[in-house]
Amino acid sequence: MTSKERASWRAKANRLEPLFQSGKGGVSEMLIQQTDEALTARELIKIKVLLETTPEPPKAIAAQLAQATGSEVIQVIGGSIVLYRYSEKLHEKHGTKK
């Protein structure tokens, strides 16, 4: 992904509300599954990390989620993670291509 594409996705992510929270449990199988399903449905998602209770820093959580779901980390700012993964199902539904 180019820096211009990443900047475009960052701009789109500004208006998103976090879908999930990661806290004292860190990265669990349930969080990975939910993240994977959300990426298929939306392509671009935001996740909130509860900084007071998390066992790992947000960048480490973002890297783990990206690796487990085959997505790309768009940005990590404070306790917010933005992930992107192209979704063929979403584009088939709308009749568009990459």
Sequence and secondary structure as in RCSB ss.txt:
>XXXX:A:sequence
MTSKERASWRAKANRLEPLFQSGKGGVSEMLIQQTDEALTARELIKIKVLLETTPEPPKAIAAQLAQATGSEVIQ
VIGGSIVLYRYSEKLHEKHGTKK
>XXXX:A:secstr
  HHHHHHHHHHHTT    EEE TT S HHHHHHHHHHHHHHSEEEEEE TTT SS HHHHHHHHHHHHT EEEE
EETTEEEEE   HHHHHHHT   
